[in-house]
Amino acid sequence: MLSVVPGFLALAAWSRGRAAQPPRSDARLVIHSVALSFVVQTFLAPVTLALIYPYRDHLDRHSIQVVGWTFVAAVAVPTLGGYVLGCIAEALTRDAAIDPTTPLRRFRADLRPRPPTAFDWLVETSGLPDPSIVVVTFRDGRRVAGLNAVGACLTRSPQLQGMFLPVEMQLDERGEPTGRSVANSLGVLVPDLTDVRSIRLIGYEESQ
């Protein structure tokens, strides 16, 4: 357990801290987990020697120390350390991708992982124009439109990509926005963009 779990938790927490770093799900995950577990155990070696090593021949008599060390080594340190380091890395490189005009920002931009999709890139760099009409076309041809304005919410990797638009807009028979809102509608929710073929952005003032 100690050869995989600490590293896996550290990677998962790191992914939560990095907005554009989706968690892996292949064989590399196991290899990286084992390697990180070794790093964690090396880092915790002084704690292990102080709490566990003196009682190595009678662990059954020191259950509190064993349980406490297991929690610290397998859960607390990997999870907290991975998340904090991920947040630090995210903070150091967040604005570098938007305006890499200085040597330091160019260096930070090189450190930042590339967004996994064009949607992630748009949300990360400038976001959807506000206000604007967003026309979502699904793979089966269906269309829905909403107004990106105050109250809108966009989610990106590593979370499930989706959007909530607080105002639903009317579409004509050709699927073009009319510039008028749908009466009695509370908004448009697209919780998963997997089935979306395209997203069209139209300036709201120009559509009036």
C-alpha positions in Angstrom: 0.0 0.0 0.0 2.8 2.4 0.9 4.5 1.9 -2.4 1.5 3.2 -4.5 -1.1 5.0 -2.4 0.9 8.0 -1.2 2.1 8.8 -4.7 -1.3 8.3 -6.2 -2.9 10.7 -3.6 -0.1 13.3 -4.3 -0.7 13.2 -8.0 -4.5 13.5 -7.6 -4.1 16.4 -5.3 -1.6 18.0 -7.6 -4.1 17.7 -10.5 -6.8 19.4 -8.3 -4.4 22.3 -7.8 -3.5 22.7 -11.4 -6.4 24.0 -13.4 -5.1 22.8 -16.8 -3.6 19.5 -15.7 -6.2 16.7 -16.0 -5.4 13.5 -14.0 -3.8 10.7 -15.9 -5.4 7.3 -16.3 -2.8 5.1 -17.9 0.2 3.0 -17.0 2.3 6.1 -16.3 0.1 6.8 -13.3 1.3 3.7 -11.6 5.0 4.4 -12.3 4.7 8.0 -11.2 2.8 6.9 -8.1 5.5 4.5 -7.1 8.2 7.1 -7.7 6.4 9.7 -5.7 5.7 7.3 -2.9 9.5 6.7 -2.6 10.0 10.5 -2.4 7.4 10.8 0.3 8.8 8.0 2.4 12.3 9.5 2.0 11.0 12.8 3.2 9.3 11.2 6.2 12.3 9.0 7.1 13.1 11.1 10.3 9.5 10.7 11.4 9.6 7.0 10.7 12.8 6.6 12.7 11.4 8.5 15.6 7.9 7.0 15.8 8.2 3.5 14.4 11.8 2.2 14.4 12.2 2.0 18.2 9.1 -0.2 18.4 9.7 -2.3 15.3 9.8 -5.6 17.2 6.6 -4.8 19.2 4.3 -2.9 16.8 1.2 -4.6 18.2 1.8 -2.9 21.5 2.0 0.6 20.0 -1.1 0.8 17.8 -1.5 4.5 18.3 1.9 5.3 16.8 1.4 2.9 13.9 -2.0 4.3 13.0 -0.8 7.9 13.4 2.3 7.2 11.2 0.2 5.4 8.6 -2.2 8.3 8.3 0.6 10.9 8.1 2.6 8.9 5.6 -0.1 7.5 3.4 -2.8 10.3 3.5 -2.0 13.6 5.1 1.4 14.5 3.7 0.9 13.3 0.1 -2.6 14.9 -0.2 -1.7 18.2 1.5 1.7 18.5 -0.1 0.5 17.6 -3.6 -2.4 20.1 -3.5 -0.2 23.0 -2.0 2.5 22.4 -4.6 -0.1 22.3 -7.4 -1.6 25.6 -6.2 1.8 27.2 -6.0 2.7 26.1 -9.5 -0.7 27.3 -10.8 -0.2 30.7 -9.1 3.3 31.1 -10.5 2.3 30.4 -14.1 -1.3 31.6 -14.3 -0.8 35.0 -15.9 2.3 34.1 -17.8 0.3 32.4 -20.6 -1.9 35.5 -21.1 0.9 38.1 -21.6 4.4 36.5 -21.9 6.1 39.8 -22.8 9.0 39.7 -20.3 11.8 37.1 -20.0 10.4 36.0 -16.6 6.9 35.6 -17.9 8.1 33.8 -21.0 10.0 31.4 -18.7 6.9 30.9 -16.6 4.8 30.4 -19.7 7.2 27.6 -20.7 6.6 25.9 -17.3 2.8 26.0 -17.7 1.3 23.0 -19.3 -0.7 23.6 -22.5 -4.5 23.6 -22.0 -5.9 20.2 -23.1 -8.6 21.7 -25.4 -9.4 24.9 -27.2 -12.3 25.5 -24.8 -9.9 25.4 -21.8 -7.5 27.8 -23.6 -10.3 30.3 -24.3 -11.6 30.2 -20.7 -8.1 30.4 -19.3 -6.8 33.3 -21.4 -9.7 35.7 -21.9 -12.9 33.9 -21.1 -16.1 34.2 -23.2 -16.9 37.8 -24.2 -19.2 39.5 -21.7 -21.9 40.1 -22.7 -22.2 37.8 -25.7 -24.7 35.3 -27.1 -23.4 31.7 -27.0 -24.9 29.3 -29.6 -24.2 25.7 -28.7 -24.6 23.2 -31.5 -24.8 19.5 -30.6 -23.6 16.6 -32.7 -27.2 15.7 -33.6 -27.8 19.2 -35.0 -29.8 20.5 -32.0 -29.0 24.1 -31.0 -29.5 26.1 -27.8 -28.5 29.7 -27.1 -27.8 31.7 -24.0 -26.4 35.0 -22.9 -23.0 35.0 -21.3 -23.4 37.7 -18.6 -23.3 38.2 -14.9 -24.2 34.9 -13.2 -22.7 32.7 -16.0 -20.5 29.8 -14.9 -17.9 27.9 -17.0 -16.0 24.8 -15.9 -12.9 23.5 -17.5 -10.3 20.6 -17.1 -9.6 18.7 -15.0 -13.3 19.1 -14.0 -16.0 18.1 -16.5 -16.3 20.9 -19.1 -19.6 22.6 -19.0 -21.4 25.9 -18.8 -24.4 27.7 -17.3 -25.8 30.8 -19.1 -28.3 32.7 -16.9 -30.4 33.9 -19.8 -31.8 31.7 -22.6 -32.0 33.4 -26.0 -34.6 32.7 -28.7 -33.6 31.0 -32.0 -35.4 31.4 -35.3 -36.3 28.6 -37.7 -32.7 28.6 -39.1 -31.2 28.3 -35.7 -30.0 31.9 -35.6 -30.4 34.0 -32.4 -33.1 36.7 -32.6 -31.6 38.8 -29.9 -34.7 38.3 -27.6 -34.7 36.2 -24.4 -37.0 33.2 -23.9 -39.9 34.1 -21.5 -40.0 32.2 -18.2 -36.7 30.5 -18.8 -34.2 30.3 -15.9 -31.2 29.9 -18.1 -29.3 27.3 -20.1 -27.3 24.5 -18.5 -24.9 22.3 -20.5 -23.3 20.1 -17.9 -21.1 18.2 -20.3 -19.6 19.5 -23.5 -18.6 16.0 -24.8 -21.6 15.9 -27.2 -21.1 19.5 -28.4 -19.9 20.0 -32.0 -19.3 23.7 -31.9 -19.8 26.8 -29.8 -20.5 30.1 -31.6 -19.9 33.5 -30.0 -21.9 36.6 -31.1 -21.6 40.1 -29.8 -24.8 40.9 -27.9 -25.0 44.5 -29.0 -24.5 43.6 -32.6 -27.4 41.1 -32.5 -30.0 43.7 -31.4 
